[in-house]
Amino acid sequence: MKKLFSLFAALLIGGAVCLAEDVELTSGDVHFFKDPANYAILEIDWSKTHVVEFGANNKVKNDLGSIDEFNRSQGEDWVRDWPAVQASVLLSNTMKKFFFNKANKKGMHIVAPQQVWDAYNNGTLVGKNRTSTEKNYYLIDPATAQYKIVVHIDLVDMGNTGASIVFGGGLASKAGGAKIMGYIDCIDLRTNKSAAQFVINDTRGEGGWTQAIRLGNVIAQCLGVEVMKIIKKTK
């Protein structure tokens, strides 16, 4: 499977590819998403991501290197801030009232990340912070989740702050938004086998003022919109 998606990424870098839906189910089925007794942990895999600029027809115009190479080229602050950006993207996509959890409120839910669960249980969170955490997350021990959803990002166009500000809103809400290609693997943690896989052909999220917002939005588009379309079509 990894070889398949590495080849997919190579083809994209080499030239245009004829694509269908933004996200497609490639194996397994999605019925486990519809069971409210199921919980999942979310991971976002940036380990093999290349930062690119897309041109027309999904053709890669510029390959800007790996995440680490790209951040180093942008300056020390980008290198310094990247762990916080990753954490922000993950946190925003695990909250109760946003994205996948809101769209799938009658089905499986993504639980709070391990760091949130640990902070909630070790006494770090008190007062308003504790109340906010209880309000915003499904506080289920991640170790008891039955599934793991891993979003593997092969290619990412980081989007553009300027375009998001100038053209964002209304029909142009995706102006300047980040764009990704890759795949999603849903793993049954009881068997450690894949329950379903999706290919991310061509997904762009809404624009935003910061890199973290734009990347959070494009993951949200994949899970909370495109994957949900497939779930809702399945009887």
C-alpha positions as CSV (number, residue, x, y, z in Angstrom):
1,M,0.0,0.0,0.0
2,K,2.8,2.4,0.9
3,K,4.4,1.7,-2.5
4,L,1.1,2.4,-4.2
5,F,0.7,5.8,-2.7
6,S,4.4,6.7,-3.2
7,L,3.9,6.0,-6.9
8,F,0.7,8.1,-6.8
9,A,2.7,11.0,-5.3
10,A,5.5,10.6,-7.9
11,L,3.0,10.7,-10.7
12,L,1.5,13.9,-9.3
13,I,4.8,15.5,-9.1
14,G,5.7,14.4,-12.6
15,G,2.6,15.9,-14.2
16,A,-1.2,16.1,-14.3
17,V,-3.4,13.2,-13.3
18,C,-7.0,12.8,-14.2
19,L,-8.9,12.8,-10.9
20,A,-12.5,12.0,-9.8
21,E,-14.0,12.7,-6.5
22,D,-12.0,14.7,-3.9
23,V,-11.9,11.7,-1.6
24,E,-12.8,8.1,-2.6
25,L,-13.3,4.9,-0.6
26,T,-10.7,2.4,-2.0
27,S,-11.1,-0.6,0.4
28,G,-13.3,-1.8,3.3
29,D,-16.6,-0.3,4.2
30,V,-17.8,2.6,6.4
31,H,-20.5,1.1,8.6
32,F,-18.4,1.3,11.7
33,F,-18.5,5.1,11.3
34,K,-22.3,5.0,11.9
35,D,-22.1,3.3,15.3
36,P,-22.2,5.8,18.2
37,A,-20.7,3.1,20.5
38,N,-17.4,3.4,18.5
39,Y,-14.6,5.9,19.3
40,A,-11.5,6.7,17.3
41,I,-8.2,8.4,17.8
42,L,-6.9,10.7,15.1
43,E,-3.4,10.9,13.8
44,I,-2.0,13.1,11.0
45,D,1.1,11.8,9.4
46,W,3.4,14.4,8.0
47,S,6.5,12.2,7.9
48,K,6.6,11.8,4.2
49,T,4.9,15.0,3.1
50,H,6.3,17.2,0.3
51,V,5.4,20.8,0.2
52,V,4.4,21.8,-3.3
53,E,2.7,24.6,-5.3
54,F,-0.1,23.3,-7.6
55,G,-0.7,24.8,-10.9
56,A,-3.6,24.1,-13.4
57,N,-5.2,20.7,-13.6
58,N,-3.5,19.5,-10.4
59,K,-0.1,19.6,-11.9
60,V,2.7,20.3,-9.4
61,K,4.3,23.6,-10.5
62,N,7.0,23.6,-7.8
63,D,8.3,21.0,-5.4
64,L,9.5,22.8,-2.3
65,G,10.9,19.8,-0.5
66,S,10.0,17.9,2.7
67,I,8.3,19.7,5.6
68,D,11.6,20.1,7.3
69,E,13.3,21.4,4.2
70,F,10.5,23.8,3.5
71,N,10.4,25.1,7.1
72,R,14.2,25.7,7.1
73,S,13.9,27.6,3.9
74,Q,11.3,29.9,5.5
75,G,13.4,30.7,8.5
76,E,13.9,29.8,12.2
77,D,10.5,30.9,13.3
78,W,8.8,28.3,10.9
79,V,11.0,25.6,12.3
80,R,10.3,26.7,15.9
81,D,6.5,26.9,15.3
82,W,5.9,23.7,13.3
83,P,5.3,21.5,16.4
84,A,2.7,24.0,17.6
85,V,1.1,24.1,14.2
86,Q,0.8,20.3,14.1
87,A,-0.8,20.3,17.6
88,S,-3.3,23.0,16.6
89,V,-4.4,21.1,13.5
90,L,-4.9,17.9,15.5
91,L,-6.8,19.7,18.4
92,S,-9.2,21.6,16.1
93,N,-10.2,18.4,14.3
94,T,-10.9,16.4,17.5
95,M,-13.3,19.0,19.2
96,K,-16.9,18.1,19.8
97,K,-18.6,20.9,17.9
98,F,-16.4,21.1,14.9
99,F,-15.8,19.2,11.7
100,F,-16.0,15.4,11.8
101,N,-17.5,15.1,15.3
102,K,-20.2,17.7,14.5
103,A,-21.0,16.2,11.1
104,N,-21.1,12.6,12.5
105,K,-22.8,13.4,15.8
106,K,-25.1,10.3,15.7
107,G,-22.2,8.0,14.8
108,M,-18.6,7.3,15.8
109,H,-16.7,10.1,17.5
110,I,-13.0,11.1,17.6
111,V,-11.8,11.4,21.2
112,A,-9.6,14.0,22.8
113,P,-5.9,13.6,21.9
114,Q,-3.6,11.9,24.5
115,Q,-2.1,15.2,25.7
116,V,-5.6,16.6,26.4
117,W,-6.6,13.4,28.2
118,D,-3.4,13.4,30.3
119,A,-3.8,17.1,31.2
120,Y,-7.4,16.5,32.3
121,N,-6.5,13.6,34.5
122,N,-3.2,14.9,36.1
123,G,-4.6,18.0,37.6
124,T,-3.0,20.4,35.1
125,L,-6.4,21.8,34.0
126,V,-8.3,23.7,36.6
127,G,-11.1,26.3,36.7
128,K,-12.3,27.6,33.3
129,N,-9.7,25.5,31.4
130,R,-11.1,22.3,32.9
131,T,-14.7,23.4,32.1
132,S,-13.7,24.3,28.6
133,T,-12.0,21.0,28.1
134,E,-15.1,19.1,29.3
135,K,-17.3,21.2,27.0
136,N,-15.1,20.9,23.9
137,Y,-13.8,17.3,23.8
138,Y,-15.0,13.7,24.1
139,L,-13.0,12.8,27.2
140,I,-12.7,9.1,26.6
141,D,-9.4,7.3,27.4
142,P,-7.7,7.1,24.0
143,A,-6.5,3.6,25.0
144,T,-10.1,2.4,24.9
145,A,-10.8,3.6,21.4
146,Q,-11.6,0.9,19.0
147,Y,-10.3,2.6,15.9
148,K,-7.5,4.9,14.7
149,I,-7.9,7.3,11.8
150,V,-4.6,8.1,10.2
151,V,-4.4,10.9,7.6
152,H,-1.3,10.4,5.5
153,I,-0.4,13.5,3.6
154,D,1.8,13.0,0.5
155,L,1.6,16.5,-1.0
156,V,0.5,19.8,0.6
157,D,0.1,23.2,-0.9
158,M,0.2,25.4,2.2
159,G,-2.1,28.0,0.7
160,N,-1.7,31.8,0.8
161,T,-2.5,34.2,3.6
162,G,-2.9,37.1,1.2
163,A,-5.4,35.4,-1.0
164,S,-7.3,34.2,2.1
165,I,-7.6,37.8,3.3
166,V,-8.4,39.5,0.0
167,F,-10.7,36.9,-1.6
168,G,-11.9,34.9,1.4
169,G,-15.6,34.7,2.4
170,G,-18.8,33.7,0.5
171,L,-18.2,31.9,-2.8
172,A,-14.5,32.5,-2.5
173,S,-14.1,30.9,1.0
174,K,-11.5,28.5,-0.3
175,A,-9.4,31.3,-1.9
176,G,-5.9,30.8,-0.5
177,G,-6.8,27.6,1.2
178,A,-4.4,24.7,1.7
179,K,-4.6,21.7,-0.6
180,I,-3.6,18.1,0.1
181,M,-3.3,14.8,-1.6
182,G,-2.6,11.4,0.1
183,Y,-4.7,8.8,1.8
184,I,-6.6,7.9,5.0
185,D,-6.3,4.6,6.7
186,C,-8.9,3.6,9.4
187,I,-7.4,0.9,11.6
188,D,-9.4,-1.5,13.8
189,L,-7.2,-1.4,16.9
190,R,-8.7,-4.7,18.2
191,T,-7.2,-6.6,15.2
192,N,-4.6,-4.0,14.0
193,K,-6.0,-4.4,10.5
194,S,-7.3,-1.8,8.1
195,A,-11.1,-1.4,8.3
196,A,-11.3,1.2,5.4
197,Q,-9.0,3.2,3.3
198,F,-9.7,6.4,1.3
199,V,-7.6,8.1,-1.3
200,I,-7.4,11.9,-1.1
201,N,-7.3,12.9,-4.7
202,D,-7.7,16.6,-4.6
203,T,-9.0,18.4,-1.5
204,R,-8.8,22.1,-0.7
205,G,-9.9,23.6,2.5
206,E,-11.2,27.1,3.4
207,G,-8.7,29.9,3.6
208,G,-7.4,31.4,6.8
209,W,-5.1,34.0,8.4
210,T,-2.5,31.4,9.6
211,Q,-0.9,28.3,8.4
212,A,-2.4,26.3,11.3
213,I,-5.9,27.5,10.4
214,R,-5.5,26.6,6.7
215,L,-4.1,23.2,7.4
216,G,-6.8,22.5,10.0
217,N,-9.4,23.5,7.5
218,V,-8.2,21.2,4.8
219,I,-8.1,18.2,7.2
220,A,-11.6,19.2,8.3
221,Q,-12.7,19.3,4.6
222,C,-11.4,15.7,4.1
223,L,-13.0,14.2,7.2
224,G,-16.0,16.4,8.0
225,V,-17.2,16.9,4.4
226,E,-15.7,14.5,1.9
227,V,-15.6,11.3,4.1
228,M,-19.0,12.2,5.5
229,K,-20.4,12.3,2.0
230,I,-19.4,8.7,1.5
231,I,-20.7,7.7,4.9
232,K,-24.1,9.3,4.3
233,K,-24.4,7.6,0.9
234,T,-23.8,4.2,2.4
235,K,-27.0,2.3,3.6
